[in-house]
Amino acid sequence: MRAAAWALCLATVLALGGCDREASPATRAQTEPEAGAWRTWVLVAPDQFPVPPPPTPDSEQARAELEELRALADGRSPEVEEIVGRWDQLPPHRPWTELNLGYVSARAKDPPLASRGYALVSVAVYDALVAAWHYKYLYGRPPPEGIPTLSEPGPDPSYPSEHAVIAGAASRVLAYLFPERPAARLDQMAEEAALSRLTAGTNYRSDVEAGLALGRQVADAVIAWGRADGSDRPWDGTRPPHGVAFWEPPPGSVSPPVQPLAGTWQTWVLASGSQLRPAPPPPIGSPENLAEAREVMRAKDELTPEQQRFARYWEGGEGTSLPPGIWNEVALAYAARDRLSTPRAARLFALLNVSQADAGVAAWDAKYVYWYPRPENTIRDLVDPNWTPLLQTPLFPAYVSGHAVYSGAAGEVMGYLFPAELAQFRAKAEEAAISRVYGGIHWPVDSEDGLPMGREIGRLVVEWARADGSDR
């Protein structure tokens, strides 16, 4: 699929809920009675955090909760309806994913830190929902009856509320990942998201209170995992000698390299960041390297409008959600198109973002083992002192291409989850990889060696997914 057609397809998916096919009626209200037994990433078991039973139907508390819903329904205003609509989206975690994407866009470019964060939020939401589904079917509480609703209640039991579980998990992990954002505001958003289910008439107060508490407990467990992953270790400045043979900042810049220790961070499915480390690239100034320099220069000279669109679409530079964020946007579109159940949508994002987190670690391992220069520096030093690339040169070494590893992993995972489009996702991963050569900021070898690494990470995540119990 061409770049313009891909963008049009995503726009169609988001706007109309379909691209090449529509969701079948069976996917619109699918229960997931077994989701509470799916394999989790951080929780040792779905019942790790106890959730007490809901009020019995004939209890005074249950009657009071029902009366509260009737009063809220009678007092609805346009402002209340707007709040309900804000949080009643498909998939339900969409507002929190979009918030994460926006927070990343507002920061300096740091792909491995971004993919780490996307994974932690997605894992927290997924693990919390698996726990919630365990208790939903343990207690089997039906949604409120006799209340006019502003949205459809979920097809599964209502206790604990999935919207509240998502809000509790996502808001707390986001507060950890983005300490520059007011944690109190994120807590307020979580409360608003949870309580919107009361004004919508779809959940009882005890549903949302139990959901918030459970989500926050799971978030704390995921945050503890994150605090132990090595990402807070400071770099001591050790690097190879300065000069033509090793990475230097782009001409005119004195910026330090981005995340030199990211290749040592804890991984999810890889044994370590070095597990898939490729062989060294051609030495700078060697015949092989100079041939690649000529290829990069030729690519820029002969760049077609379509190739330029590829480069711009996949650029993922400063002020964007970065390359792993692009794949999250794709996943949002496909989850909405197929109207995935809430647990399956969360599973999609956990698998996608775990693969991309490991992709970032593996790519950064290679980058800072070899400290390979970018084309802009080498071409200026050895070939043409006035040469410039189409895109802005990033502030970290070239080999291997992070785009190639990220997209190789994402393409395999998306192809597993949407098997009818496996070939398309693999083609898009190849497009993302080669786009960096079109942009003049990577050597061909960066993408050629990075793409297989990403695909292997994707296959390892798919192997994990095939055994997670979701096909029962």
ABEGO torsion letter per residue (X at the ends): XBAAAAAAAAAAAAAAGBBGBBBBAAAABBBBAAAAABBBAABABAAABBBBBBBBAABAAAAAAAAAAAAAAAABBAAAAAAAAAABBOBAAAAAAAAAAAAAAABBBBAAAAAAAAAAAAAAAAAAAAAAAAAAAAAGBBBBBGBBBABBBBABBAOBBAAAAAAAAAAAAAAAABAABBAAAAAAAAAAAAAAAAAAGABBAAAAAAAAAAAAAAAAAAAAAAAAAGAABBBAGBBBBBEAABBBBBBGBABBBBGAAAAABBBAABABAAAABBBBBBBBGBAAAAAAAAAAAAAAAABBAAAAAAAAAAAGBBGBAEAAAAAAAAAAAAAAAAGBBAAAAAAAAAAAAAAAAAAAAAAAAAAAAAGBBBAAAAAAAAABAABBBABBBBABBAOBBAAAAAAAAAAAAAAAABAAAAAAAAAAAAAAAAAAAAAGABBAAAAAAAAAAAAAAAAAAAAAAAAAGAAX
